[in-house]
Amino acid sequence: MLTHTPNRKTTSQAVTDYPLGYTDAEHQRLIRQAALIAPITERFFREAGIGPGQHVLDLGSGMGDVAMLVARLVGSSGEVVGIERDPNSIARAQARVAAAGFRNANFLNTDVNNIATNRPFDAAVGRFILMFLPDPVFVLRSAVRLVRPGGVVAFQEPSWAPMLALGARLPLWSRTRHLIHETLLRSGANREMGLALYSAFQEAGLPPPKMHLEMPLGSDADFIRLTSDLLCSLRPLAEQHKVSLRELGDLDTLSDRICSEVAAANSVVSLIVVVGAWSRKSATADSSRGEPAESSESVG
Ligand SMILES: C[S@@+](CC[C@H](N)C(=O)[O-])C[C@H]1O[C@@H](n2cnc3c(N)ncnc32)[C@H](O)[C@@H]1O
């Protein structure tokens, strides 16, 4: 059974500090983004060994897209538990899970720093969550503790550097991405959490992870609108951190103007760079510490 330990000191920010916020528009953007990168996440989870019958923990479940993807992979004999601290996001995720007919996906309204459970999971996964945490290694370490020896830890996080490097021929798109990047930077989010997964996994007591990077590219209006919608979600934070968006002109027409720029260059742009890292917890790990045990005795 999963429980919530409300009195435990948390290292995370307050819910209101989450940089992308919880507007309806942001929720819709998350759902559209999730649809676009679902094939990348599915390939990654299959490679990591997520499969039928497993019990999986999903950290930072948002609108429930990763949880539903996992629910499909583990099937009716498996289960996924999504951890999310925003109650409205959970309500929407639950409604979507019910509408999609999944009975093996549940959500727990708690902070990822505060999860307590009395039974081990076969895997802990997450997508675009560690980048927002002040102490991602702390959270990874507690996730590792919840995974049985020999189980899987698999996370996808972004890397912005390749995306910024690609925009030189497209000034408006490039400025938009730079201003998003600057806003995230000033908010404290780690835009390079993807590459940082390599050391974070090891600091959390896991073997060096297998990793790869994928960058979806596109030029159509829906694809490009995801970038201008991300900027709109970040707008209050940009104002708070004094990142001026004035040079981008009217944000209502930004997406159309980027589309024209991309069409004129007969080019494509990227939406997000997804870095995946996965590792297996040592089969002889001491699950109370999330680290390899001194003795070779298996914990089961
Ligand atoms: C960018 S969204 C990603 C959602 C989902 N994993 C996906 O890829 O579609 C990050 C989610 O993590 C949640 N989150 C952020 N910090 C959290 C924390 N400390 N504890 C629990 N959830 C958190 C946010 O509320 C948000 O719903």
The ligand as an SDF file (V2000), in Angstrom:
LIG
                    3D

 27 29  0  0  0  0  0  0  0  0999 V2000
    6.2770   18.7650  -17.2290 C   0  0  0  0  0  0  0  0  0  0  0  0
    5.0600   17.9150  -16.3260 S   0  0  0  0  0  0  0  0  0  0  0  0
    5.3250   16.2750  -16.9530 C   0  0  0  0  0  0  0  0  0  0  0  0
    4.1140   15.4100  -16.8770 C   0  0  0  0  0  0  0  0  0  0  0  0
    4.2810   14.0080  -17.4620 C   0  0  0  0  0  0  0  0  0  0  0  0
    5.3410   13.2830  -16.7850 N   0  0  0  0  0  0  0  0  0  0  0  0
    4.5310   14.0600  -18.9420 C   0  0  0  0  0  0  0  0  0  0  0  0
    5.6670   13.8330  -19.3620 O   0  0  0  0  0  0  0  0  0  0  0  0
    3.5910   14.3320  -19.6880 O   0  0  0  0  0  0  0  0  0  0  0  0
    5.7370   17.7890  -14.6860 C   0  0  0  0  0  0  0  0  0  0  0  0
    4.7290   17.3750  -13.6380 C   0  0  0  0  0  0  0  0  0  0  0  0
    5.4450   17.1080  -12.4230 O   0  0  0  0  0  0  0  0  0  0  0  0
    4.6960   17.6210  -11.3390 C   0  0  0  0  0  0  0  0  0  0  0  0
    5.6190   17.9230  -10.2420 N   0  0  0  0  0  0  0  0  0  0  0  0
    6.5600   18.8660  -10.2100 C   0  0  0  0  0  0  0  0  0  0  0  0
    7.2220   18.8380   -9.0330 N   0  0  0  0  0  0  0  0  0  0  0  0
    6.6550   17.8350   -8.3010 C   0  0  0  0  0  0  0  0  0  0  0  0
    6.8950   17.3030   -7.0040 C   0  0  0  0  0  0  0  0  0  0  0  0
    7.8540   17.8170   -6.2290 N   0  0  0  0  0  0  0  0  0  0  0  0
    6.1330   16.2700   -6.5840 N   0  0  0  0  0  0  0  0  0  0  0  0
    5.1570   15.7470   -7.3680 C   0  0  0  0  0  0  0  0  0  0  0  0
    4.8960   16.2150   -8.6070 N   0  0  0  0  0  0  0  0  0  0  0  0
    5.6310   17.2520   -9.0740 C   0  0  0  0  0  0  0  0  0  0  0  0
    4.0340   18.8660  -11.8730 C   0  0  0  0  0  0  0  0  0  0  0  0
    2.9060   19.1980  -11.0790 O   0  0  0  0  0  0  0  0  0  0  0  0
    3.6820   18.4420  -13.2970 C   0  0  0  0  0  0  0  0  0  0  0  0
    2.4040   17.8910  -13.3500 O   0  0  0  0  0  0  0  0  0  0  0  0
  1  2  1  0
  2  3  1  0
  2 10  1  0
  3  4  1  0
  4  5  1  0
  5  6  1  0
  5  7  1  0
  7  8  2  0
  7  9  1  0
 10 11  1  0
 11 12  1  0
 11 26  1  0
 12 13  1  0
 13 14  1  0
 13 24  1  0
 14 15  1  0
 14 23  1  0
 15 16  2  0
 16 17  1  0
 17 18  1  0
 17 23  2  0
 18 19  1  0
 18 20  2  0
 20 21  1  0
 21 22  2  0
 22 23  1  0
 24 25  1  0
 24 26  1  0
 26 27  1  0
M  CHG  2   2   1   9  -1
M  END
$$$$
